[in-house]
Amino acid sequence: MIYFDNGATTFPKPNEVYDAIMTAMKDYGANPGRSGHKLAIRMGREIYETRELLAKLFNVDNPMNIIFTSNCTESLNLAIKGILNKGDHVITSSMEHNSVLRPLVSLEKEGVELTIVKANHMGKIEADEIAKYIKDNTKLIVITHVSNLTGTIMPIEEVGKIAKEKGIYFLVDAAQSAGVYDIDVKRMNIDMLAFPGHKGLLGPQGTGGLYIREGLSLKEIKQGGTGSFSHILEQPDIYPDRYETGTLNGPGIIGLGAGIKYILHRGIENIRKHEEELTKHFIEGLSKIDKVKIYGPLNEKEQGAVVSINIGDEDSSEISFILDERYNIEVRPGLHCAPLAHKTIGTFEQGVVRFSFGPFNTHDEIDMAINAIKEIAKEV
Ligand SMILES: Cc1ncc(COP(=O)(O)O)c(C=O)c1O
C-alpha cells in the first residue's frame, strides 16, 4: 500500500510516537494539573516538554503561550472567534480551508466585515494585493502558509511585515507547513499560529495547538475546569489555562512531542528537501503524460509536497477509486474542504486528485504512482 494522503494526516508515524503514546497510557496515564500525586505530576511534566519542543520549533519565548487543542480547526476557531467583534474587518484569501472560511462566514452574519482576496490560477497571492484591502477597522489578516489544494507557499513573511506596520493582528494557518517549513513567529511577525499535531508534526490525531503572542488577549470559546483557581467561578485568565479547559489529550500530546523530537533529530531541512525531491520527481514524471493536467506552481520550491491533478474530464473520485482498488495507492479526491480554492483554479465541478507526500514516502513509490497514472490515462 502506498499512502499519499499526508495532507489529510501523516501516516505512518515514527515508531517513537507509537512507543511514547503507549508508555504514557500504560505507565503514567493520570490527569495532569489536577491531582498532586506522582503520576499526575509526571504526566504534567511530559506535556510541558511537548510545549517546550513546540516553542523551540516556532521560536516562541514562553512555552505557556502555546495552547493545546484537538486539531487545527479548533485552533483557528479559537483565534478567529477570540479576536473578532462586530464591526471589525478581516482579510483572508480564496485559498483557505473551510476551517478558516466557515468561522469567518459565521461571524459575518454577526456583523464582522469579511474580505476574501482572490489568488491567481496557481493559488498564489501577493502581499501587496492583501495590503490594498486594509481599512481603518481591519483587525485581522488570516492566511494559510501552504495551500492544501495546490501546495502554493504564501508570502507570510511579507504579509506579517505589512500587518505589523499597520497594527493589524496576523493569524497563520500552518496546517500544511508545521514540521516541514521553517516557522519563526518573531521574524515573521505572527501573532497567532494555528497548527495541527497530526500532520507534518507527526503526532497522533486529536492533537493541535495555537500559539498566542504574549499580551494578546482572546475571548475563550470554552469554559470549565482547569485544575487551577478552582475557588472562582470565572475562567482564570492565565495562560494556557484560560484556553485549555477540561482534560487534555495527554498521551496524544506526548506522542506529538515524540514526533517533534523525530523531526528535530532528522532535521526539518532534510525532511523538506526529501519532500521537495519527491514533489519534483512526481511533477516531472506527470508532465510527460498526455491528458494529465497538473495544478499549482509546478515548482517544488514554490509549493509544499502537495500535487493535485486531473486526467482528462474524468471525475476525480473515479480516478482515486481506481488508484485505491487496482494499485493500492491512497489519495484524496473531491474538494478538500476548500471550495473557494477550487473555484480559484477552476476545478470546482471536477474536483482534483490530490497526492500529498510525507517524510516516509520514497522515490520508488513515486515511480509506481506515475506508472499507474500512465496506465489509467490510456483507458479514459
Ligand atoms: C490548510 C488547512 N487548514 C486547516 C485544516 C484543518 O486541520 P484539522 O483537520 O487538524 O482540523 C486543514 C486540514 O486538512 C488544512 O489543510
Ligand as a Chemical Component Dictionary entry (heavy atoms), coordinates in Angstrom:
data_LIG
# 
_chem_comp.id                   LIG 
_chem_comp.type                 NON-POLYMER 
_chem_comp.pdbx_formal_charge   0 
_chem_comp.three_letter_code    LIG 
# 
loop_
_chem_comp_atom.comp_id 
_chem_comp_atom.atom_id 
_chem_comp_atom.alt_atom_id 
_chem_comp_atom.type_symbol 
_chem_comp_atom.charge 
_chem_comp_atom.model_Cartn_x 
_chem_comp_atom.model_Cartn_y 
_chem_comp_atom.model_Cartn_z 
_chem_comp_atom.pdbx_ordinal 
LIG C1 C1 C 0 -4.966 24.322 5.162  1  
LIG C2 C2 C 0 -5.705 23.583 6.244  2  
LIG N1 N1 N 0 -6.187 24.258 7.279  3  
LIG C3 C3 C 0 -6.834 23.640 8.292  4  
LIG C4 C4 C 0 -7.046 22.280 8.284  5  
LIG C5 C5 C 0 -7.785 21.648 9.411  6  
LIG O1 O1 O 0 -6.942 20.806 10.152 7  
LIG P1 P1 P 0 -7.532 19.755 11.187 8  
LIG O2 O2 O 0 -8.005 18.594 10.401 9  
LIG O3 O3 O 0 -6.382 19.420 12.085 10 
LIG O4 O4 O 0 -8.634 20.409 11.926 11 
LIG C6 C6 C 0 -6.565 21.530 7.214  12 
LIG C7 C7 C 0 -6.787 20.075 7.149  13 
LIG O5 O5 O 0 -6.563 19.418 6.189  14 
LIG C8 C8 C 0 -5.864 22.191 6.165  15 
LIG O6 O6 O 0 -5.371 21.526 5.116  16 
# 
loop_
_chem_comp_bond.comp_id 
_chem_comp_bond.atom_id_1 
_chem_comp_bond.atom_id_2 
_chem_comp_bond.value_order 
_chem_comp_bond.pdbx_ordinal 
LIG C1 C2 SING 1  
LIG C2 N1 SING 2  
LIG C2 C8 DOUB 3  
LIG N1 C3 DOUB 4  
LIG C3 C4 SING 5  
LIG C4 C5 SING 6  
LIG C4 C6 DOUB 7  
LIG C5 O1 SING 8  
LIG O1 P1 SING 9  
LIG P1 O2 DOUB 10 
LIG P1 O3 SING 11 
LIG P1 O4 SING 12 
LIG C6 C7 SING 13 
LIG C6 C8 SING 14 
LIG C7 O5 DOUB 15 
LIG C8 O6 SING 16 
# 
